Every structure is written in structure tokens, then in C-alpha cells.
Amino acid sequence: MLALALVSLASANPEMSEIPHTIHDIYDPDSYPFKEVHKGHKFHREHCVTSEECDNYPFDICGKHDSTGLGHCDHKGVFPVEPKEMVGLGLFGVIMALLNVAGIGGGGITNPLIQFFFVFGTKQAVAVSSFTILWCSLLRYIYNWRDKNPVKPQSTLVDYNLASIMLPTTLFGS
């Protein structure tokens, strides 16, 4: 689309002898010509040339450049770990351990922590939180696998009758 606009501009203006081929030929950082997209509570640039142009740099980096030299701001990988992420990882681990001991998932607590310390959007924070809650629940289930009910020593600690009643209604509600 950019190339089509440049070709039509060149044909309308005979003084233009050469058509620029990449974004580096026409890029002016002070007047960024590309569409801004609403993401969360901020507007950010959809395209970038360098990582410093991304709104949440160093947590977002410019990647996946195409033939025009444009890239998209994407969340960085695991490494290098930022100091804010180190603090968040320690705090997140302690809070998830306490929530697991308490027997609750903790999605309402972990989502804001993930958004603040790891600078994820809401959608990504919910996915990461759900994944950690799943693993914490599985580990708790495995840990309690052989525990017996104190009232009925012949049965397990998990009341499967209650689970078989609650699970369909929970799935139906969601």
C-alpha cells in the first residue's frame, strides 16, 4: 500500500526522479507516518524500526522486520532478565506458594503482579496466571494424592462426590 501511494505520488509529481524503496529512505523519527493502535490504556506505534521506539522498552523490543525495514513491537523473551522481573519473580513465587497453601487459585492477585512486574497486557497476564494456577493445582493434587479423610479413613481426602456435582455447574457457568 505504501509502494502504491509512492508510485501515484511520483506519477503526479514529475520532479520526483527516484522512488524510495525502504522505510529508511523516507523515515523521519519526528513525524512518524504510521498508524497508532490502542493497546490497553495507552496508544502505541504499530510499526517500529528500532527497539527504543517501542512504548515499553526494554520489555518490548522491535522484531520481525519485513522487506521495507519495518518491525512490530513484541514482548521480549526470558533473557536478559531485568531487575524489576527478578523482584517480581521472587514475590510471585512467595505469593503463589501462600495462595496454594490457602487452597485458592489467586488469579485476582497474580494478574496485577504479572502486569506490573513483567509488563504484560491483560490478555497475556490472564493466560500466564491461568497456566501457573493450573500447575499449582496439579502439584497440590499430586501432593495430597495419598492423604486420607480424617472422618472416613477408608476414603481419600478429595471428595469426588462433591467434585462431580460442582464441576458441571462450574463449566456451565463459564
QUIVEN-V516806 format. One record per residue. NEAR is the number of other C-alpha atoms within 10 Angstrom. D_CENTER is the distance of its C-alpha to the mean C-alpha in Angstrom with 1 decimal. Layout:
# QUIVEN-V516806
near=<NEAR | NEAR>
d_center=<D_CENTER | D_CENTER>
This chain:
# QUIVEN-V516806
near=<6 | 10 | 13 | 9 | 10 | 14 | 15 | 10 | 13 | 15 | 12 | 10 | 10 | 8 | 8 | 10 | 9 | 8 | 13 | 12 | 14 | 15 | 14 | 12 | 11 | 11 | 12 | 10 | 10 | 6 | 7 | 12 | 12 | 10 | 10 | 13 | 12 | 11 | 12 | 10 | 7 | 9 | 11 | 17 | 18 | 17 | 22 | 22 | 21 | 15 | 19 | 14 | 17 | 22 | 15 | 16 | 16 | 15 | 21 | 20 | 23 | 22 | 18 | 12 | 13 | 10 | 9 | 14 | 16 | 18 | 19 | 20 | 25 | 17 | 19 | 16 | 10 | 9 | 6 | 10 | 12 | 14 | 10 | 12 | 19 | 13 | 12 | 17 | 16 | 10 | 14 | 18 | 11 | 12 | 16 | 21 | 13 | 13 | 18 | 17 | 12 | 10 | 12 | 13 | 19 | 18 | 18 | 10 | 14 | 22 | 21 | 18 | 20 | 22 | 16 | 15 | 18 | 21 | 20 | 20 | 17 | 15 | 11 | 14 | 21 | 19 | 12 | 17 | 21 | 17 | 12 | 17 | 20 | 13 | 11 | 20 | 16 | 12 | 13 | 14 | 12 | 10 | 10 | 13 | 12 | 12 | 12 | 14 | 13 | 10 | 8 | 9 | 10 | 9 | 14 | 15 | 16 | 15 | 10 | 11 | 8 | 9 | 10 | 10 | 10 | 11 | 11 | 11 | 10 | 9 | 8 | 7 | 7 | 6>
d_center=<29.7 | 29.9 | 32.7 | 34.5 | 34.5 | 35.8 | 38.5 | 39.7 | 39.7 | 41.8 | 44.2 | 44.7 | 45.3 | 47.9 | 47.5 | 44.1 | 45.3 | 42.0 | 38.7 | 35.6 | 33.7 | 30.3 | 28.1 | 29.6 | 33.0 | 32.1 | 29.1 | 29.8 | 27.1 | 28.9 | 28.9 | 25.6 | 26.6 | 23.4 | 21.7 | 19.3 | 16.5 | 15.5 | 11.9 | 11.6 | 14.8 | 15.3 | 16.6 | 15.4 | 17.1 | 16.1 | 18.1 | 18.8 | 21.4 | 20.5 | 17.4 | 19.1 | 18.8 | 15.0 | 14.5 | 12.3 | 14.4 | 14.4 | 10.6 | 10.4 | 13.2 | 15.3 | 15.5 | 17.1 | 20.3 | 22.7 | 26.4 | 26.6 | 24.7 | 21.7 | 18.1 | 14.7 | 12.3 | 9.3 | 7.1 | 9.9 | 10.9 | 12.1 | 15.3 | 16.7 | 15.7 | 16.0 | 18.4 | 16.0 | 13.8 | 17.2 | 18.2 | 15.0 | 15.4 | 19.0 | 18.6 | 15.9 | 18.3 | 21.3 | 19.9 | 18.7 | 22.2 | 23.9 | 22.2 | 23.0 | 26.6 | 26.8 | 25.8 | 22.9 | 19.3 | 18.0 | 14.9 | 16.2 | 16.4 | 13.4 | 10.8 | 12.3 | 12.5 | 8.9 | 8.4 | 11.6 | 11.8 | 8.6 | 7.8 | 4.3 | 5.2 | 7.2 | 6.3 | 3.1 | 5.5 | 8.3 | 7.6 | 7.5 | 10.4 | 12.2 | 12.3 | 13.7 | 16.0 | 17.3 | 18.2 | 19.8 | 21.7 | 22.9 | 24.0 | 25.8 | 27.5 | 28.7 | 29.9 | 31.9 | 33.2 | 36.8 | 37.2 | 39.9 | 40.4 | 42.8 | 44.7 | 44.9 | 45.2 | 45.4 | 41.9 | 38.4 | 36.3 | 33.9 | 35.7 | 34.9 | 37.1 | 34.9 | 31.8 | 33.5 | 34.2 | 30.8 | 28.5 | 29.8 | 29.8 | 26.2 | 25.1 | 27.4 | 25.9 | 22.3>
